[in-house]
Each structure stands twice: as C-alpha cells, then as structure tokens.
Amino acid sequence: MISYDPLYEYMEKNHITTYALFKAGFNSATYYNMKKGKSVSVNTINQLCEILDCEVSDVMKYVKTNSKHKKKVSKSKNKGT
C-alpha cells in the first residue's frame, strides 16, 4: 500500500501549509483525495516534488500489508539472468 504520510510530515517539518501548496498551483481536490488514501498519477507526484523541491521519498512510501494477491514474483537466485 502506498502511504502519503511522508508528505504531511515533510510539510509540517518545513512549515508548509496546505494554503501555500494550493497557492503554488497544487489542486486541492487532489490533495484531499490523497488524504483519503486514493491513488494519484506519477505526474501528480512529480508536480509535488517540483513545488516542494523534494524527493519522491519525501512524498510517499510503500507500506507492506497482508496482501490478498495470490501470485508473487519469485526472486531469482542466479545473478545476471
């Protein structure tokens, strides 16, 4: 699952308000969708990184969950294949 908690932590740490984010051109509806845990496009992540002058890891992270996906990709033990 993708979490946007790093974004909120980054904004708080750097004293960036949602008002400042919206004023910089970030769509408020997109922000509130992210707060609800909805997915966003790579372009949206790119826009946030440009506005905030930060890295992707400052915006989102992967959180491992008990996935219901039955198939997983097996990791190859042979290097170079």
For each residue, the residues with C-beta under 8 A, 3 or more apart:
1: 62 63 64 65
2: 39 60 61 62 63
3: 6 60 61 62 63
4: 7 8 34 35 37 59 60
5: 8 9 61
6: 3 9 10 57 58 59 60 61
7: 4 10 11 34 48 58 59 60
8: 4 5 11 12
9: 5 6 12 13
10: 6 7 13 14 16 52 54 58 59
11: 7 8 14 16 17 18 21 52
12: 8 9 15 16
13: 9 10
14: 10 11 52
15: 12
16: 10 11 12 20 21 52
17: 11 20 21
18: 11 21 22 28 31
19: 22 23
20: 16 17 23 24
21: 11 16 17 18 24 26 31 51 52
22: 18 19 25 26 27 28 31
23: 19 20
24: 20 21 51
25: 22 47 51
26: 21 22 30 31 47 48 51
27: 22 30 31
28: 18 22 31 32
29: 32 33
30: 26 27 33 34 40 44
31: 18 21 22 26 27 28 34 35
32: 28 29 35 36
33: 29 30 36 38 40
34: 4 7 30 31 37 38 40
35: 4 31 32
36: 32 33
37: 4 34
38: 33 34
39: 2
40: 30 33 34 44 45
41: 44 45
42: 45 46
43: 46 47
44: 30 40 41 47 48
45: 40 41 42 48 49 56 59 60
46: 42 43 49 50
47: 25 26 43 44 50 51
48: 7 26 44 45 51 52 54 59
49: 45 46 52 53 54 55 56 58 59
50: 46 47 53
51: 21 24 25 26 47 48
52: 10 11 14 16 21 48 49 58 59
53: 49 50
54: 10 48 49 58 59
55: 49 58 59
56: 45 49 59 60
57: 6 60 61
58: 6 7 10 49 52 54 55
59: 4 6 7 10 45 48 49 52 54 55 56
60: 2 3 4 6 7 45 56 57
61: 2 3 5 6 57
62: 1 2 3
63: 1 2 3
64: 1
65: 1
66:
67:
68:
69: 72
70:
71:
72: 69
73:
74:
75:
76: 79 81
77:
78: 81
79: 76
80:
81: 76 78
